[in-house]
Amino acid sequence: MSYKKMTIQEIIESALAKGQSALSEYQSKAVLKSRGIPVSEEALVQNADEAVQAAHRIGYPVALKACAWELMHKSEKGWMALNLQGDDAVREAFNRIVGMADLKLEGVLVQEMVPGQRELVVGLSRDPSFGPCVMLGFGGIMTEVIQDTVFRMAPIDDIEALDMAEALRTKTLLGPFRGQAPARMDTLCRTLVAIGQIGLEIDAISEIDINPLIILPDGRLKAVDALIVLERNRHAQID
């Protein structure tokens, strides 16, 4: 299913009507992309032949991920395969992922492998007192260990977004790093501002988690994984 022609409201209302308490990774990225947040190139496929065709369009190596809104921690349960280098590897990974499925999948994501040693986490949460708050931190699998995060109440502007980046203890990772270019701060600011606006405009979204947001060697940023959690008792009314 393609969400390219659907509005954010339509995507969320459709998910709520199906009883979802979260969007799938594919749905989540469609929402983010519609607001100008850069996401990894990917395709949602339904069979092994489509997976191979998508891998050729995207270019090897690729990753395969099971896609369903219930799957929030795919790496821990073996629902994904990384650095696949050829057609046979893609077919084998597709069949393994589908074969182990004990729930209804939306499909399997064929995704580009995004290079980069620097990973950020960007998110949104709703505080009972302060409302939607934007979060920026050191990302990847070490997020909970490093615990280097900063928060700001939405809405934020570019100046506040830059202030968030400056407040990180690991802010040196945003600059030139081992021969790699500094992070594109215009993209990071645009992402943080957009996350705040989504939280202000769409009550049905209770949480957003982009982890990791990878800084590529040339300084570009891409959201490689994303999760949007919903409030079932709210509608996707956009102010």
N, C-alpha and C positions, 0 to 999 in steps of 0.2 A: 504494500500500500504506500502511495506517495502522499506526503503532507505539504508538497510545495505550493499547492493552490488553496490550502486551508489557512484560515486566520488562526491566531493563538486561541481566540475564544472558541472556535469550532473544534480545534484539537482537544481542548480541555473539556468542553461540554460532551464531546463524543466519549472521552475516557470516563467521565463521571457517570454517563448513562450506562456504561458497561460495568459499573461497580468498581472501577479502578481507584486505588488510593495513591497511586503514583503513575507517572508517565514512564513508558519504556525509554531506553537510551535513545532509540531512533526518534521517538516523539519529543523527548527532551531537547535533543539537538536541533530539531526542526523549529522549536520555540526560540532557542537561543540564536540560531542563524537568522531568523526573521527580524531580530533586533540588532543585527550587524556584528554579532559575536562570532569570531572565526572558529569553525569546527573542523574535525578531520574529514577527509573525503571518504565516503562510504556508500554502500548500497545494501538494501534489504532484499534478500533472496529467499526462494522457497525450495530449491532443489540444487543438487550438486552441479548440474550443467550451468545453471544461472550463476552459481558461486564462481566457477572457473571463468565464465564470461566477464563477470564483474572484476575479478582479479586481473584480467588482461587489460581492461579499461583503466583501472587504477594504477596498475604496475606493481610487479613483485619487488620486495616481499610484502605480504599482507597479513592481517590478523583476521580471525574468524571469532565471532562472539554470538552466543545464544541471545535472542532478543525477546524479552517478555517483561511486562511491568513488575511482575513479582520478583524478578532476578535483580537484586541490589548489590550482590557481592559475587560476581561471576568468577573472579580469579580463584577464590577460596574453594570453589566446588568443581573446578575443572570445566567450566562452561565456556572456555575460550582457548584458542591456540594462536601463538605468536610466531612471527618471522617465518611464515610459510613461503617457500621459495619456488614452488612449481605446481603444475596442475594436479599431479597425483597427490601431493601433500594437501592441497585444498580439498580434493574429493574425500580423502581419508578423514580429515578434520571435520568436514561437514557431516559425514555419516556418523562419526563418533558422537558429535554434539547432539544431533537429532536423535540418535539411538539411545542416549542416556536421559532424554527429556521425560520427566514425570509430570509435566504440566504443558498446557497449550502454548506453543511459541508463536509470536508474531512473525517470526522468520529467523534467519541467521544474518548477522551483519558481516559483510566483507569490508574491511577497513584498511586504509593505508597505514603502514608503520611510520610513525612520526619520529624522526631522530631528535635527540636533545637530552642532555644530562641534567638540565635545570627544570624543576617542576614546581608549579605553584598550585594552590587551591583557592578557588573563589566560591563564595556562597552567599546565601540569603537565609535568614531566620527571622521569625516573628517573636519579638519580646512582648510579654503581656503589658508592660508599661510604656515601652518606647516604639512599638510597632516594628515594621520591617527594618532590619539591620543588615548591612553589607559586610562581608568578611573577606579578608585577603590573608594568605599565609603561605608558609613553606609547604609544598605539596608532595604527592607521591605516597609510597608505602610508609614513609617515615613521619607522616603528618602528626600522628598521635604521640610519637616519641619526641620529636623536636618541639612541638607545641609553640610555634612562633606564628601567632595570628593577631590581627588587629581588626577592630569593628568600628563602623560608623553608622549612625542613623540615616536612613534614606529620607529625602533625596540627597545625593551628593553631586558635586560638580568636579571638573577636572582638577581643580586646586586641591580639593579634599582627597581625591583619588591619589594624587601624587604624594600628599601628606601620609596616606596609609602606607604607601610603598616605602617612604622614608622612615616610617616607624618600625619596620621589620628589623629584627636583629640580623637576619640573613640578607639584608638589602644589597650587599656586595655581589650577590648572585645575579642581580639585575644589570650590573655593569659588564664590561668586557670580562670574559671568563675563559682562560686557557685557550686563547686564540679565537674564541667565538665572539660574535658581535653582541653589544648590549641589547637588552630587551627593548622592543618597540614600545616605549612608554605611552605613545598615543593610542596604541591598540589596547594596552592594559587599562588606561583611563576610560576608554570607550566601553570596555567590558564591564568595569566596575559601576560606571554610571548607568549602563543599561540594566544591570542586575537590580539596582536600586529602583529604577523606574518600573520594572516588571512587578516588583514587590508592592509598590504603591498603587499600581493600576489594576492588579488582578488579585482579588481577595482569595480566590480559590487555590492559589499557590501558597503553601505554607513554608516550604523549604526548597532551596536550590543548592546543589552540590556539584561543582565542576572540579574534578580531581582525577587525573592531573590536567592542568593547563600548562602545556609544555612550551618552553622557550627553545625554538629551533636555533641551530648554530648561526644562522644569518640574522637572528633577532626577532623573527616573526613569532607569533604565539598561535597555538591551536588547542582547542578543547578536545581531549582524546576520550574522555568519559564524562558523562553527565547524568544527573538524576534530579527530577522535579517531583516533589511530594505534594499531594493535593489534600484539601479539606473537603471531604465528601458532602458536608452539609452546606457548602457554599457554591455559588455559581460563578462562572467565568465572566462576570460582568466587568467590562473595561471602562474605567471612568473617562 
